[in-house]
Amino acid sequence: MPVYTYRCENCGVEFERQQTFTEEPLKTCPECRKKALRKIITPTRVIFKGSGFYATDHKSPSGDSTSKKSESKEGPSAESKPTSSEGSTA
C-alpha cells in the first residue's frame, strides 16, 4: 500500500498516511478539524540493485558484501604471493 503525505493549508501540519489506491483522499485535518488537507506529490524512492529488478531477484554472489569480507580476512590470494622461481635471482 502506498504512503501519502498530506499538508493542511490552514494550520500547516504535515503527516503521512498509508492508504489503498481505492480509498478517498483525506479532507479533514486531524489538528484543526478544517477541510483544508491537500495531498503532497513527492518523488518515489526506487533502488535498483544487481541485474534483477528487485534486490532479492536473482541476487548474484558478486554483489554480496559478506563474500567480500570473507576474502579480505583470508589474507592475500595465491596470485599475489611470489613463487620460488620469481623470488630468486639467477
Biopython code that builds the backbone (N, CA, C, O; Angstrom):
import numpy as np
from Bio.PDB.StructureBuilder import StructureBuilder

atoms = [
    (1, "MET", "N", (0.836, -1.184, 0.000)),
    (1, "MET", "CA", (0.000, 0.000, 0.000)),
    (1, "MET", "C", (0.882, 1.249, 0.000)),
    (1, "MET", "O", (1.891, 1.309, 0.702)),
    (2, "PRO", "N", (0.496, 2.219, -0.778)),
    (2, "PRO", "CA", (1.293, 3.449, -0.825)),
    (2, "PRO", "C", (1.096, 4.322, 0.406)),
    (2, "PRO", "O", (0.067, 4.261, 1.079)),
    (3, "VAL", "N", (2.099, 5.126, 0.678)),
    (3, "VAL", "CA", (2.047, 6.090, 1.772)),
    (3, "VAL", "C", (1.925, 7.475, 1.153)),
    (3, "VAL", "O", (2.748, 7.876, 0.329)),
    (4, "TYR", "N", (0.886, 8.201, 1.561)),
    (4, "TYR", "CA", (0.638, 9.539, 1.031)),
    (4, "TYR", "C", (0.972, 10.578, 2.086)),
    (4, "TYR", "O", (0.729, 10.365, 3.274)),
    (5, "THR", "N", (1.524, 11.689, 1.659)),
    (5, "THR", "CA", (1.825, 12.807, 2.546)),
    (5, "THR", "C", (0.751, 13.865, 2.353)),
    (5, "THR", "O", (0.418, 14.237, 1.227)),
    (6, "TYR", "N", (0.210, 14.346, 3.478)),
    (6, "TYR", "CA", (-0.815, 15.390, 3.462)),
    (6, "TYR", "C", (-0.306, 16.623, 4.185)),
    (6, "TYR", "O", (0.494, 16.518, 5.115)),
    (7, "ARG", "N", (-0.774, 17.807, 3.755)),
    (7, "ARG", "CA", (-0.455, 19.060, 4.436)),
    (7, "ARG", "C", (-1.745, 19.873, 4.550)),
    (7, "ARG", "O", (-2.513, 19.986, 3.595)),
    (8, "CYS", "N", (-1.964, 20.438, 5.743)),
    (8, "CYS", "CA", (-3.126, 21.287, 5.964)),
    (8, "CYS", "C", (-2.792, 22.700, 5.499)),
    (8, "CYS", "O", (-1.782, 23.272, 5.908)),
    (9, "GLU", "N", (-3.639, 23.256, 4.649)),
    (9, "GLU", "CA", (-3.418, 24.613, 4.167)),
    (9, "GLU", "C", (-3.807, 25.652, 5.213)),
    (9, "GLU", "O", (-3.458, 26.825, 5.086)),
    (10, "ASN", "N", (-4.535, 25.220, 6.255)),
    (10, "ASN", "CA", (-4.958, 26.146, 7.304)),
    (10, "ASN", "C", (-3.897, 26.278, 8.409)),
    (10, "ASN", "O", (-3.438, 27.381, 8.706)),
    (11, "CYS", "N", (-3.513, 25.144, 9.013)),
    (11, "CYS", "CA", (-2.586, 25.204, 10.151)),
    (11, "CYS", "C", (-1.158, 24.775, 9.794)),
    (11, "CYS", "O", (-0.244, 24.976, 10.593)),
    (12, "GLY", "N", (-0.951, 24.186, 8.605)),
    (12, "GLY", "CA", (0.395, 23.830, 8.168)),
    (12, "GLY", "C", (0.895, 22.479, 8.638)),
    (12, "GLY", "O", (2.026, 22.109, 8.322)),
    (13, "VAL", "N", (0.090, 21.723, 9.386)),
    (13, "VAL", "CA", (0.538, 20.416, 9.860)),
    (13, "VAL", "C", (0.729, 19.486, 8.657)),
    (13, "VAL", "O", (-0.040, 19.525, 7.697)),
    (14, "GLU", "N", (1.774, 18.649, 8.730)),
    (14, "GLU", "CA", (2.097, 17.721, 7.661)),
    (14, "GLU", "C", (2.229, 16.329, 8.257)),
    (14, "GLU", "O", (2.873, 16.157, 9.293)),
    (15, "PHE", "N", (1.618, 15.319, 7.606)),
    (15, "PHE", "CA", (1.681, 13.946, 8.120)),
    (15, "PHE", "C", (1.551, 12.966, 6.967)),
    (15, "PHE", "O", (1.160, 13.328, 5.857)),
    (16, "GLU", "N", (1.890, 11.706, 7.259)),
    (16, "GLU", "CA", (1.801, 10.642, 6.269)),
    (16, "GLU", "C", (0.710, 9.666, 6.669)),
    (16, "GLU", "O", (0.455, 9.456, 7.855)),
    (17, "ARG", "N", (0.064, 9.067, 5.668)),
    (17, "ARG", "CA", (-0.998, 8.101, 5.927)),
    (17, "ARG", "C", (-0.896, 6.987, 4.900)),
    (17, "ARG", "O", (-0.771, 7.255, 3.705)),
    (18, "GLN", "N", (-0.947, 5.747, 5.350)),
    (18, "GLN", "CA", (-0.929, 4.593, 4.460)),
    (18, "GLN", "C", (-2.356, 4.304, 4.029)),
    (18, "GLN", "O", (-3.228, 4.069, 4.866)),
    (19, "GLN", "N", (-2.595, 4.320, 2.727)),
    (19, "GLN", "CA", (-3.931, 4.119, 2.185)),
    (19, "GLN", "C", (-3.868, 3.247, 0.942)),
    (19, "GLN", "O", (-2.838, 3.170, 0.273)),
    (20, "THR", "N", (-4.984, 2.590, 0.640)),
    (20, "THR", "CA", (-5.066, 1.830, -0.596)),
    (20, "THR", "C", (-5.324, 2.790, -1.747)),
    (20, "THR", "O", (-5.652, 3.957, -1.533)),
    (21, "PHE", "N", (-5.174, 2.291, -2.969)),
    (21, "PHE", "CA", (-5.404, 3.129, -4.148)),
    (21, "PHE", "C", (-6.868, 3.546, -4.266)),
    (21, "PHE", "O", (-7.167, 4.618, -4.790)),
    (22, "THR", "N", (-7.772, 2.710, -3.785)),
    (22, "THR", "CA", (-9.204, 2.973, -3.960)),
    (22, "THR", "C", (-9.794, 3.870, -2.875)),
    (22, "THR", "O", (-10.919, 4.347, -3.030)),
    (23, "GLU", "N", (-9.074, 4.113, -1.788)),
    (23, "GLU", "CA", (-9.590, 4.975, -0.720)),
    (23, "GLU", "C", (-9.668, 6.425, -1.179)),
    (23, "GLU", "O", (-8.832, 6.895, -1.950)),
    (24, "GLU", "N", (-10.675, 7.114, -0.696)),
    (24, "GLU", "CA", (-10.819, 8.543, -0.972)),
    (24, "GLU", "C", (-9.727, 9.317, -0.223)),
    (24, "GLU", "O", (-9.366, 8.938, 0.891)),
    (25, "PRO", "N", (-9.205, 10.377, -0.806)),
    (25, "PRO", "CA", (-8.203, 11.193, -0.105)),
    (25, "PRO", "C", (-8.807, 11.838, 1.142)),
    (25, "PRO", "O", (-9.996, 12.152, 1.180)),
    (26, "LEU", "N", (-7.970, 12.028, 2.156)),
    (26, "LEU", "CA", (-8.428, 12.688, 3.377)),
    (26, "LEU", "C", (-8.707, 14.157, 3.084)),
    (26, "LEU", "O", (-8.035, 14.775, 2.258)),
    (27, "LYS", "N", (-9.696, 14.702, 3.763)),
    (27, "LYS", "CA", (-10.057, 16.107, 3.555)),
    (27, "LYS", "C", (-10.000, 16.918, 4.850)),
    (27, "LYS", "O", (-9.735, 18.119, 4.811)),
    (28, "THR", "N", (-10.250, 16.270, 6.009)),
    (28, "THR", "CA", (-10.314, 16.976, 7.280)),
    (28, "THR", "C", (-9.004, 16.838, 8.037)),
    (28, "THR", "O", (-8.491, 15.732, 8.208)),
    (29, "CYS", "N", (-8.465, 17.961, 8.489)),
    (29, "CYS", "CA", (-7.209, 17.990, 9.240)),
    (29, "CYS", "C", (-7.425, 17.418, 10.634)),
    (29, "CYS", "O", (-8.395, 17.784, 11.297)),
    (30, "PRO", "N", (-6.538, 16.519, 11.101)),
    (30, "PRO", "CA", (-6.687, 15.960, 12.440)),
    (30, "PRO", "C", (-6.352, 16.967, 13.549)),
    (30, "PRO", "O", (-6.737, 16.759, 14.699)),
    (31, "GLU", "N", (-5.645, 18.051, 13.223)),
    (31, "GLU", "CA", (-5.258, 19.063, 14.220)),
    (31, "GLU", "C", (-6.321, 20.150, 14.383)),
    (31, "GLU", "O", (-6.842, 20.363, 15.478)),
    (32, "CYS", "N", (-6.635, 20.835, 13.281)),
    (32, "CYS", "CA", (-7.545, 21.980, 13.377)),
    (32, "CYS", "C", (-8.987, 21.637, 12.976)),
    (32, "CYS", "O", (-9.878, 22.473, 13.126)),
    (33, "ARG", "N", (-9.226, 20.432, 12.474)),
    (33, "ARG", "CA", (-10.553, 19.934, 12.092)),
    (33, "ARG", "C", (-11.194, 20.711, 10.937)),
    (33, "ARG", "O", (-12.415, 20.683, 10.783)),
    (34, "LYS", "N", (-10.402, 21.392, 10.139)),
    (34, "LYS", "CA", (-10.937, 22.115, 8.980)),
    (34, "LYS", "C", (-10.711, 21.267, 7.729)),
    (34, "LYS", "O", (-9.799, 20.442, 7.686)),
    (35, "LYS", "N", (-11.532, 21.473, 6.735)),
    (35, "LYS", "CA", (-11.408, 20.733, 5.485)),
    (35, "LYS", "C", (-10.424, 21.469, 4.574)),
    (35, "LYS", "O", (-10.812, 22.091, 3.586)),
    (36, "ALA", "N", (-9.140, 21.381, 4.932)),
    (36, "ALA", "CA", (-8.120, 22.107, 4.186)),
    (36, "ALA", "C", (-6.915, 21.223, 3.854)),
    (36, "ALA", "O", (-5.826, 21.742, 3.608)),
    (37, "LEU", "N", (-7.092, 19.891, 3.844)),
    (37, "LEU", "CA", (-5.976, 18.989, 3.552)),
    (37, "LEU", "C", (-5.748, 18.873, 2.055)),
    (37, "LEU", "O", (-6.691, 18.844, 1.264)),
    (38, "ARG", "N", (-4.486, 18.807, 1.687)),
    (38, "ARG", "CA", (-4.083, 18.587, 0.301)),
    (38, "ARG", "C", (-3.000, 17.511, 0.285)),
    (38, "ARG", "O", (-2.135, 17.473, 1.159)),
    (39, "LYS", "N", (-3.060, 16.634, -0.723)),
    (39, "LYS", "CA", (-2.007, 15.643, -0.914)),
    (39, "LYS", "C", (-0.779, 16.338, -1.460)),
    (39, "LYS", "O", (-0.869, 17.191, -2.343)),
    (40, "ILE", "N", (0.367, 15.962, -0.926)),
    (40, "ILE", "CA", (1.641, 16.485, -1.430)),
    (40, "ILE", "C", (2.226, 15.428, -2.356)),
    (40, "ILE", "O", (2.372, 14.270, -1.963)),
    (41, "ILE", "N", (2.554, 15.809, -3.554)),
    (41, "ILE", "CA", (3.163, 14.890, -4.515)),
    (41, "ILE", "C", (4.664, 14.860, -4.242)),
    (41, "ILE", "O", (5.346, 15.879, -4.349)),
    (42, "THR", "N", (5.161, 13.690, -3.894)),
    (42, "THR", "CA", (6.585, 13.528, -3.600)),
    (42, "THR", "C", (7.168, 12.473, -4.532)),
    (42, "THR", "O", (6.457, 11.556, -4.941)),
    (43, "PRO", "N", (8.440, 12.587, -4.872)),
    (43, "PRO", "CA", (9.052, 11.571, -5.728)),
    (43, "PRO", "C", (9.149, 10.239, -4.989)),
    (43, "PRO", "O", (9.357, 10.193, -3.777)),
    (44, "THR", "N", (8.996, 9.182, -5.737)),
    (44, "THR", "CA", (9.085, 7.846, -5.173)),
    (44, "THR", "C", (10.535, 7.397, -5.176)),
    (44, "THR", "O", (11.259, 7.608, -6.149)),
    (45, "ARG", "N", (10.952, 6.781, -4.088)),
    (45, "ARG", "CA", (12.324, 6.294, -3.981)),
    (45, "ARG", "C", (12.376, 4.856, -4.492)),
    (45, "ARG", "O", (11.690, 3.982, -3.962)),
    (46, "VAL", "N", (13.183, 4.613, -5.514)),
    (46, "VAL", "CA", (13.355, 3.291, -6.088)),
    (46, "VAL", "C", (14.840, 2.979, -6.066)),
    (46, "VAL", "O", (15.665, 3.798, -6.471)),
    (47, "ILE", "N", (15.172, 1.787, -5.589)),
    (47, "ILE", "CA", (16.569, 1.368, -5.536)),
    (47, "ILE", "C", (16.732, 0.155, -6.440)),
    (47, "ILE", "O", (16.077, -0.867, -6.232)),
    (48, "PHE", "N", (17.601, 0.257, -7.442)),
    (48, "PHE", "CA", (17.896, -0.856, -8.323)),
    (48, "PHE", "C", (19.239, -1.443, -7.903)),
    (48, "PHE", "O", (20.237, -0.728, -7.809)),
    (49, "LYS", "N", (19.256, -2.745, -7.652)),
    (49, "LYS", "CA", (20.493, -3.414, -7.266)),
    (49, "LYS", "C", (20.680, -4.646, -8.140)),
    (49, "LYS", "O", (19.725, -5.371, -8.418)),
    (50, "GLY", "N", (21.875, -4.871, -8.556)),
    (50, "GLY", "CA", (22.187, -6.072, -9.318)),
    (50, "GLY", "C", (21.525, -6.089, -10.675)),
    (50, "GLY", "O", (21.115, -5.049, -11.189)),
    (51, "SER", "N", (21.420, -7.273, -11.254)),
    (51, "SER", "CA", (20.856, -7.393, -12.593)),
    (51, "SER", "C", (19.349, -7.567, -12.562)),
    (51, "SER", "O", (18.698, -7.376, -13.589)),
    (52, "GLY", "N", (18.763, -7.926, -11.410)),
    (52, "GLY", "CA", (17.321, -8.089, -11.313)),
    (52, "GLY", "C", (16.629, -6.774, -11.031)),
    (52, "GLY", "O", (17.281, -5.786, -10.692)),
    (53, "PHE", "N", (15.301, -6.753, -11.168)),
    (53, "PHE", "CA", (14.534, -5.536, -10.912)),
    (53, "PHE", "C", (14.502, -5.236, -9.424)),
    (53, "PHE", "O", (14.652, -4.082, -9.024)),
    (54, "TYR", "N", (14.310, -6.259, -8.597)),
    (54, "TYR", "CA", (14.300, -6.089, -7.151)),
    (54, "TYR", "C", (15.617, -6.589, -6.573)),
    (54, "TYR", "O", (16.307, -7.393, -7.199)),
    (55, "ALA", "N", (15.963, -6.119, -5.392)),
    (55, "ALA", "CA", (17.223, -6.516, -4.751)),
    (55, "ALA", "C", (17.240, -8.008, -4.443)),
    (55, "ALA", "O", (18.315, -8.601, -4.351)),
    (56, "THR", "N", (16.063, -8.633, -4.281)),
    (56, "THR", "CA", (16.003, -10.045, -3.921)),
    (56, "THR", "C", (15.903, -10.964, -5.133)),
    (56, "THR", "O", (16.014, -12.181, -4.981)),
    (57, "ASP", "N", (15.698, -10.421, -6.328)),
    (57, "ASP", "CA", (15.566, -11.232, -7.539)),
    (57, "ASP", "C", (16.925, -11.638, -8.073)),
    (57, "ASP", "O", (17.737, -10.781, -8.423)),
    (58, "HIS", "N", (17.177, -12.918, -8.140)),
    (58, "HIS", "CA", (18.371, -13.483, -8.767)),
    (58, "HIS", "C", (19.642, -12.767, -8.312)),
    (58, "HIS", "O", (20.470, -12.373, -9.134)),
    (59, "LYS", "N", (19.784, -12.608, -7.032)),
    (59, "LYS", "CA", (20.948, -11.899, -6.495)),
    (59, "LYS", "C", (22.204, -12.741, -6.720)),
    (59, "LYS", "O", (22.241, -13.923, -6.379)),
    (60, "SER", "N", (23.206, -12.130, -7.284)),
    (60, "SER", "CA", (24.448, -12.848, -7.561)),
    (60, "SER", "C", (25.397, -12.717, -6.371)),
    (60, "SER", "O", (25.346, -11.724, -5.645)),
    (61, "PRO", "N", (26.255, -13.704, -6.168)),
    (61, "PRO", "CA", (27.201, -13.616, -5.050)),
    (61, "PRO", "C", (28.230, -12.513, -5.226)),
    (61, "PRO", "O", (28.857, -12.109, -4.247)),
    (62, "SER", "N", (28.427, -12.011, -6.440)),
    (62, "SER", "CA", (29.402, -10.944, -6.653)),
    (62, "SER", "C", (28.965, -9.645, -5.994)),
    (62, "SER", "O", (29.806, -8.818, -5.641)),
    (63, "GLY", "N", (27.656, -9.453, -5.823)),
    (63, "GLY", "CA", (27.160, -8.249, -5.182)),
    (63, "GLY", "C", (26.983, -8.408, -3.691)),
    (63, "GLY", "O", (26.564, -7.468, -3.017)),
    (64, "ASP", "N", (27.296, -9.581, -3.159)),
    (64, "ASP", "CA", (27.101, -9.866, -1.743)),
    (64, "ASP", "C", (28.267, -9.296, -0.935)),
    (64, "ASP", "O", (29.422, -9.624, -1.208)),
    (65, "SER", "N", (27.986, -8.460, 0.042)),
    (65, "SER", "CA", (29.041, -7.832, 0.835)),
    (65, "SER", "C", (29.707, -8.815, 1.786)),
    (65, "SER", "O", (30.851, -8.587, 2.182)),
    (66, "THR", "N", (29.031, -9.909, 2.171)),
    (66, "THR", "CA", (29.641, -10.876, 3.087)),
    (66, "THR", "C", (30.740, -11.664, 2.401)),
    (66, "THR", "O", (31.713, -12.048, 3.049)),
    (67, "SER", "N", (30.609, -11.919, 1.088)),
    (67, "SER", "CA", (31.660, -12.659, 0.387)),
    (67, "SER", "C", (32.923, -11.816, 0.267)),
    (67, "SER", "O", (34.028, -12.357, 0.296)),
    (68, "LYS", "N", (32.780, -10.502, 0.133)),
    (68, "LYS", "CA", (33.939, -9.618, 0.044)),
    (68, "LYS", "C", (34.679, -9.555, 1.369)),
    (68, "LYS", "O", (35.907, -9.486, 1.398)),
    (69, "LYS", "N", (33.930, -9.577, 2.468)),
    (69, "LYS", "CA", (34.561, -9.516, 3.785)),
    (69, "LYS", "C", (35.352, -10.795, 4.056)),
    (69, "LYS", "O", (36.446, -10.738, 4.617)),
    (70, "SER", "N", (34.801, -11.959, 3.660)),
    (70, "SER", "CA", (35.480, -13.214, 3.932)),
    (70, "SER", "C", (36.767, -13.321, 3.125)),
    (70, "SER", "O", (37.734, -13.919, 3.597)),
    (71, "GLU", "N", (36.804, -12.749, 1.904)),
    (71, "GLU", "CA", (38.019, -12.767, 1.103)),
    (71, "GLU", "C", (39.119, -11.945, 1.747)),
    (71, "GLU", "O", (40.282, -12.350, 1.735)),
    (72, "SER", "N", (38.771, -10.801, 2.308)),
    (72, "SER", "CA", (39.785, -9.939, 2.896)),
    (72, "SER", "C", (40.327, -10.519, 4.200)),
    (72, "SER", "O", (41.460, -10.217, 4.576)),
    (73, "LYS", "N", (39.551, -11.338, 4.893)),
    (73, "LYS", "CA", (40.016, -11.946, 6.140)),
    (73, "LYS", "C", (41.005, -13.080, 5.883)),
    (73, "LYS", "O", (41.836, -13.393, 6.736)),
    (74, "GLU", "N", (40.910, -13.696, 4.698)),
    (74, "GLU", "CA", (41.775, -14.822, 4.390)),
    (74, "GLU", "C", (43.201, -14.391, 4.083)),
    (74, "GLU", "O", (44.106, -15.225, 4.072)),
    (75, "GLY", "N", (43.413, -13.135, 3.839)),
    (75, "GLY", "CA", (44.739, -12.650, 3.518)),
    (75, "GLY", "C", (44.930, -12.556, 2.024)),
    (75, "GLY", "O", (43.964, -12.687, 1.273)),
    (76, "PRO", "N", (46.151, -12.334, 1.572)),
    (76, "PRO", "CA", (46.401, -12.192, 0.139)),
    (76, "PRO", "C", (46.130, -13.505, -0.583)),
    (76, "PRO", "O", (46.298, -14.587, -0.021)),
    (77, "SER", "N", (45.717, -13.392, -1.817)),
    (77, "SER", "CA", (45.418, -14.589, -2.595)),
    (77, "SER", "C", (46.711, -15.221, -3.081)),
    (77, "SER", "O", (47.786, -14.633, -2.968)),
    (78, "ALA", "N", (46.594, -16.424, -3.623)),
    (78, "ALA", "CA", (47.764, -17.166, -4.113)),
    (78, "ALA", "C", (48.400, -16.451, -5.292)),
    (78, "ALA", "O", (49.594, -16.617, -5.540)),
    (79, "GLU", "N", (47.616, -15.650, -6.031)),
    (79, "GLU", "CA", (48.143, -14.957, -7.198)),
    (79, "GLU", "C", (49.149, -13.866, -6.803)),
    (79, "GLU", "O", (50.090, -13.596, -7.549)),
    (80, "SER", "N", (48.959, -13.254, -5.660)),
    (80, "SER", "CA", (49.838, -12.155, -5.280)),
    (80, "SER", "C", (51.101, -12.627, -4.553)),
    (80, "SER", "O", (52.020, -11.833, -4.356)),
    (81, "LYS", "N", (51.168, -13.901, -4.152)),
    (81, "LYS", "CA", (52.356, -14.420, -3.485)),
    (81, "LYS", "C", (53.416, -14.752, -4.530)),
    (81, "LYS", "O", (53.099, -15.376, -5.543)),
    (82, "PRO", "N", (54.652, -14.355, -4.309)),
    (82, "PRO", "CA", (55.697, -14.700, -5.289)),
    (82, "PRO", "C", (56.017, -16.183, -5.217)),
    (82, "PRO", "O", (56.052, -16.777, -4.139)),
    (83, "THR", "N", (56.245, -16.759, -6.367)),
    (83, "THR", "CA", (56.635, -18.171, -6.398)),
    (83, "THR", "C", (58.142, -18.260, -6.214)),
    (83, "THR", "O", (58.846, -17.252, -6.287)),
    (84, "SER", "N", (58.625, -19.457, -5.976)),
    (84, "SER", "CA", (60.053, -19.626, -5.713)),
    (84, "SER", "C", (60.909, -19.228, -6.913)),
    (84, "SER", "O", (62.027, -18.748, -6.724)),
    (85, "SER", "N", (60.418, -19.411, -8.149)),
    (85, "SER", "CA", (61.195, -19.028, -9.316)),
    (85, "SER", "C", (61.216, -17.528, -9.516)),
    (85, "SER", "O", (62.192, -16.990, -10.038)),
    (86, "GLU", "N", (60.125, -16.817, -9.098)),
    (86, "GLU", "CA", (60.081, -15.362, -9.245)),
    (86, "GLU", "C", (60.948, -14.671, -8.205)),
    (86, "GLU", "O", (61.551, -13.636, -8.488)),
    (87, "GLY", "N", (61.015, -15.235, -6.998)),
    (87, "GLY", "CA", (61.717, -14.582, -5.906)),
    (87, "GLY", "C", (63.214, -14.728, -5.963)),
    (87, "GLY", "O", (63.925, -13.914, -5.374)),
    (88, "SER", "N", (63.730, -15.740, -6.654)),
    (88, "SER", "CA", (65.175, -15.948, -6.683)),
    (88, "SER", "C", (65.773, -15.324, -7.936)),
    (88, "SER", "O", (65.125, -15.243, -8.979)),
    (89, "THR", "N", (67.010, -14.890, -7.815)),
    (89, "THR", "CA", (67.714, -14.323, -8.972)),
    (89, "THR", "C", (68.742, -15.320, -9.466)),
    (89, "THR", "O", (69.333, -16.032, -8.654)),
    (90, "ALA", "N", (68.973, -15.396, -10.733)),
    (90, "ALA", "CA", (69.906, -16.386, -11.269)),
    (90, "ALA", "C", (71.190, -15.810, -11.712)),
    (90, "ALA", "O", (72.063, -16.539, -12.183)),
]
sb = StructureBuilder()
sb.init_structure("model")
sb.init_model(0)
sb.init_chain("A")
sb.init_seg("    ")
for serial, (resi, resn, name, xyz) in enumerate(atoms, 1):
    if name == "N":
        sb.init_residue(resn, " ", resi, " ")
    sb.init_atom(name, np.array(xyz, "f"), 0.0, 1.0, " ", f" {name:<3s}", serial, name[0])
structure = sb.get_structure()
